[in-house]
Amino acid sequence: MGPIVRKRRKPVAEINVVPYIDVMLVLLIIFMVTAPIITQGVKVDLPQASAKALDKDSQTPLIASVDADGNYYLDVGDNKNEVLTAGQLAVMVKAQLTVNPKTPVIVKGDRNVSYDQVIQLMVTLQKAGAPTVGLMTDSKDK
């Protein structure tokens, strides 16, 4: 018998996918960490066509107001026209919501107040424990 001759196989071209899997896992972790940071904001349910008035049977809402000068007010008690700081407003809203947590909270903003001041008021109300914050508007008929 003669020597055993082995046939040479042609090399098969294969893609090494392990580095691609590592890169994909790193990207997945990055997206999972950054997604909650990107979607921060104040939850507001805006009317699509026309706003409905509150039901007659619903509780009396807490109305937090901001005037054209950026002063805060809360429609509670005898001092409805007393100017409040954001901290005082938050303490009063938190106290009201502790007594009755289902009380609706509404923001009443002057037409000429800046958007930033309304947002700051909404954030203050949210930190005070208001689960949702509504926006008060005048009807167009006036």
Residue, then its C-alpha position, 0 to 999 in steps of 0.5 A: m500500500g502506498p502512502i495515504v494522500r489527503k485531499r486538501r479542503k478549500p478554506v470556507a469563508e466564515i464571518n466571526v459574529v462574536p464581536y458584532i454581538d458584543v457591540m450590539l449588547v453595548l448599544l442595547i445597554i446604552f439605549m436602555v440607560t438613556a431612554p428614561i432620561i430622554t422621556q422626562g417631562v410634565k404629563v398634561d392631557l390637552p384637549q383635542a378640540s374643545a375643553k369640557a367643563l368639570d362635572k357639577d358633581s366633581q369635587t371643588p378643584l385646587i386652582a393654582s394661579v400665576d399672574a403676568d408678573g409671575n406671582y403664585y396664588l392658591d385658591v384655598g381658604d380666606n387668603k386667595n389673593e395672597v402672593l405665595t412662593a413656590g415652596q409655600l404653594a407646594v406645602m399648601v397643595k401637599a396639605q390639601l392633597t393629604v386630606n383629600p388625595k382625589t382633589p383635582v389640581i388646575v393651573k390658571g395662567d395669565r395669557n401674558v405669563s411666560y411658558d417657563q413660569v407655567i411649567q415651573l408651577m406645574v412641576t411644583l404641583q407635581k412634586a407636591g403630590a398632584p397626580t395630574v394637573g389640568l389647565m384652565t382656559d376661557s371659552k372663545d365666546k367671551 
